[in-house]
Amino acid sequence: MIRSIALALLPLLYLAAPVSAEGDATAGEAAYAKACARCHKTASRITPFIEGKTTEEKAAWLDAFLAGHHATDAKIRANLVAYLLAN
């Protein structure tokens, strides 16, 4: 139930979240391997949530999602977004 509520509120975060296109995909890959991969083996589980969106919309959605999912540091989030968008 909490997950359903979180997913329902996620679009609101996405509208308010600042998006940085300054991320480093290589650093994002390292951050993903270090912090995300133990639970999320591949990034493909996120794909259904961003299909059909523009690159800017994808970046905003990913930034908002990551902000609420263990990635509170803006620079790390920007790097993760760059990595996820590149793959």
N, C-alpha and C positions, 0 to 999 in steps of 0.2 A: 504494500500500500504506500509506504513512504517513497518507494521508487517511482510509483505512478504519479504521486504528487510532485516529486522533483522533476520528472519529465514534463509534466503539465506546466510547471512554472518556468522551465528552462527558456522558452521563447521570450519571456519578459526580461530575463537577464540578458539575452542576446540582443535585445533592442537597446539596452542601456549600457552595454559593455563597450569600452573603447577597444579598438582593434589596432594592433601594431603590425605593420607589414615588414618590420625590421628584424624578424627572427632569422636565426641561422639554422638551416635544416640539418647540418652535420652535428651541431651541438644538440639539436632536438632529437636526433637519432640516438645519441649517447644518453640523453636524459630519459628517453623512452626505454632504452635497454636497462638502465639503472633502476628506474622507479615504476615503470608501467608494465613491463613485459612479464614480470612474475605472475601477475593476475590476468593480463590481457596479452596473450602470446602474440597476436597480430593486431594491427590497427584496423583490420577489415570489419571488425564488429561495429565500428562507428559509421561506416559507409552508408548504411540505410538511412541514418538520420540527416545526412547532408546531400543525398541524391537530389538532383533537380535544382539545386541552389547555385547562385553565381559564386565565383571565387570569394568575393567580398562577404557574401552571406555565409559561406562555409567558414571563413576565418572568424567571423563574429560568433557563429554558433559554437565553434570549437573553443574559442576563448572563454565564452560564458560557461560552457560545460566544464572545461578544465579548472576554471576558477572555483567551481563548486565541487570539484572532484580531486582534491589533494594537490593542486598546483596553484598555490596562492601567490607565488613569486611571478610578477609580470614578465620578467625577462625569460625565465624558464618556460612560461606559457607561450610567449612569442616564438621561442625556438621550437617547442613542441608543435605549435600550429604550422610553422614553416615546414617541419618534417612531415606532418600528417598530410598537408596539402600537396607535397611533392610525391607522395606515394599513393 
